[in-house]
């Protein structure tokens, strides 16, 4: 049982490392209880704080240590950093409300983190915390943050940061016990990345019910993804290797790149209000996706359109311009390229054009079409979709006919 070091405010016990009081141009280092007591007596600490690897506080019979920085401290303008304190099992900041940055890394036995009043963090970086199962950030939790990275922890939920209203970057990966992420954010300014969480085969479920705008979002290894309010993604929206069976974004009207790759259980995509993809538009190797008809208003693709798989039907009825290359390859022998051939002839498709059904190995743009010998024939202006003509045979046949005519005359 770890023995808690009760750290009461007492400047008189400050170590030489904290002789500067409540501010420092460098980083104040906590090596012992007296250092923590000095900091706890400040209402605002102007600077950064580091807790040393060789922390000298009482430990229990198991060698585990506890550190409580309570008292008057409500704000740290710089960062709080705790790295490789391998015996630290419990850490708390009883009055702290705001931090510049909060970094915990390589704390192999940390199982309790208690910050009951913390609501604002500029940057939060939690890395390699294999014993930390939950966060304790009070009733409201953290509501505003710039950058959040949570990786390789034992967290089973993100309660404590799930009330975030706005975030710049949000990256959660390789947390094997984490089965659900649900955030109330309305805007993601730079990027969101979720991947390799939940060790079970089913994958992580994610929900962003209030999210309306984002710059760049990537989802991997998720069992469900809910984005009911999303209206605009300025750079890229990508789904890779998820186990979701369907995806819907009923209010999404514009996106940068839009990508669905290797979602092997996906059977349906519905984005009924989408009018433009301002980048690459890729749907590839989604083995259960047989019909692609969930884009009835899509008009403009400013980059390449690249579909490959075993789908039997693709409907893009409002398509008016594809500025880049067009690649459509499927193994289905029932697939027809007629609508897209017409789009190509009408100059709707501006770049290199390939469309083919009955392909033995459907591949991405720039690859050679290998037909199975049945179904829709390759068509288009690119080499991969070119219909071969045996010109020597034609020329030879013309010579024979000319010779017969000479004999008759």
C-alpha positions, 0 to 999 in steps of 0.5 A, spaced: 500 500 500 503 506 497 504 511 503 501 518 500 505 524 501 501 530 504 504 536 501 501 542 505 503 549 503 509 551 506 514 556 503 519 555 508 520 548 506 522 550 499 528 547 496 534 550 493 531 548 486 525 552 488 528 558 491 525 563 486 518 562 489 512 562 484 515 564 477 521 561 473 524 562 466 527 555 467 523 549 469 522 548 476 524 541 478 520 537 484 525 532 487 522 531 494 516 533 498 518 540 500 519 542 493 512 540 492 509 544 498 513 550 495 509 550 489 502 548 492 503 555 496 502 559 489 496 561 486 499 561 479 506 558 478 509 562 472 513 557 468 514 550 467 514 544 472 518 537 472 517 531 476 524 527 476 525 520 475 528 519 482 523 522 486 524 522 493 518 521 497 516 516 502 514 509 498 510 503 501 512 496 502 511 495 494 516 501 493 510 505 490 510 512 491 504 517 491 505 525 490 499 530 492 500 537 490 494 540 493 493 547 496 492 554 493 495 552 486 490 553 480 494 555 474 501 553 471 502 557 465 507 553 462 508 545 462 507 540 467 512 534 465 512 527 469 517 522 465 519 515 467 518 516 474 517 508 474 515 508 482 510 513 482 503 510 482 498 516 485 498 523 482 494 528 484 493 536 483 487 538 488 486 545 486 489 546 479 484 548 474 489 550 468 495 548 465 499 550 459 501 543 457 500 536 461 505 530 459 505 524 462 510 519 459 513 512 461 510 511 468 509 504 468 505 503 475 501 510 475 494 507 476 491 513 479 491 521 476 486 525 480 485 533 478 478 534 480 478 541 478 482 541 471 478 544 465 483 547 461 489 544 458 493 547 452 497 540 450 495 534 453 500 528 452 499 521 455 504 516 453 506 509 455 501 509 461 500 501 462 496 501 469 492 507 468 485 505 467 481 512 468 482 519 468 479 523 474 478 531 472 472 533 476 464 533 474 465 537 467 472 535 465 477 538 460 472 543 456 478 546 452 484 544 449 489 545 443 493 538 442 491 531 445 495 525 444 493 519 448 497 513 446 499 506 449 495 507 456 490 502 459 484 507 459 477 504 458 474 510 457 475 518 456 471 520 461 474 527 463 475 529 456 469 527 453 466 534 454 471 538 450 467 543 445 473 545 441 480 542 439 486 543 434 489 536 434 486 529 437 490 523 436 488 517 440 491 510 438 494 503 441 489 503 447 487 496 448 482 497 453 478 503 450 472 501 446 468 507 446 470 514 444 464 520 444 466 527 444 462 533 444 466 537 440 463 542 434 470 543 430 477 540 429 481 545 427 487 541 424 486 533 425 483 528 428 486 521 428 483 514 431 486 508 430 489 501 433 484 501 439 480 496 443 484 489 442 478 485 441 476 484 433 470 488 433 474 495 434 472 501 437 465 505 436 466 512 435 461 518 436 461 525 434 454 528 435 456 535 435 461 536 430 460 540 424 467 542 421 474 539 421 480 539 417 483 532 416 480 526 419 482 519 419 479 513 422 482 506 423 480 499 426 473 502 428 466 498 429 462 504 428 463 511 426 457 516 427 458 523 424 451 526 424 452 533 424 458 534 420 457 539 414 464 540 411 471 537 411 476 542 408 482 537 407 481 529 407 476 524 410 479 517 410 476 511 413 481 505 413 481 498 415 474 499 419 469 493 421 463 498 420 458 495 416 455 502 414 457 509 414 452 515 413 454 523 414 447 526 412 449 533 412 456 533 409 456 537 403 463 538 401 470 534 403 477 535 401 479 528 399 474 522 401 477 515 402 474 508 403 479 503 403 480 496 406 473 496 410 472 489 409 465 489 412 462 495 409 456 494 405 453 501 405 455 508 404 450 514 404 452 521 404 446 524 400 448 531 400 455 531 398 456 535 392 463 536 391 470 532 393 475 537 393 481 532 392 482 525 391 475 520 391 477 513 392 473 507 394 477 501 394 477 494 396 471 494 401 469 487 399 462 487 401 460 493 398 456 491 392 452 497 390 455 504 390 449 509 390 449 513 396 452 520 393 446 522 389 448 529 389 455 529 387 457 533 382 464 535 382 471 531 383 477 536 383 482 530 383 482 523 381 476 518 382 479 511 383 474 506 385 476 498 385 473 492 388 468 487 386 462 492 386 456 490 381 453 497 380 456 505 381 451 510 380 453 518 380 447 521 377 449 528 378 456 528 376 458 534 372 466 534 372 472 530 374 478 534 373 483 528 374 484 521 372 478 516 372 479 509 374 473 504 375 475 497 376 471 491 378 471 484 378 464 483 377 462 481 370 455 484 371 458 491 371 457 496 365 461 502 364 456 505 359 454 511 363 461 513 365 463 512 357 458 517 356 461 522 361 468 521 358 465 522 351 461 528 353 468 531 357 465 530 364 471 526 365 477 530 363 483 526 365 486 519 363 480 514 363 479 507 365 473 503 366 472 496 366 468 490 369 470 483 369 477 484 372 481 479 375 485 483 379 482 490 380 487 495 382 488 503 383 489 508 378 495 507 373 495 500 373 494 495 367 487 492 367 487 484 367 480 482 364 477 475 366 474 475 359 467 476 361 463 482 363 464 489 361 470 490 356 475 495 358 474 502 355 477 509 355 483 513 352 488 510 357 493 504 355 490 500 361 483 501 358 484 501 351 481 496 346 486 492 342 485 492 334 489 487 330 492 492 325 497 487 321 491 482 320 487 488 317 492 490 313 493 483 310 486 482 309 486 488 305 492 486 300 488 479 299 482 483 297 486 487 292 489 481 289 482 478 287 480 484 284 486 484 280 484 477 277 477 479 276 479 485 272 
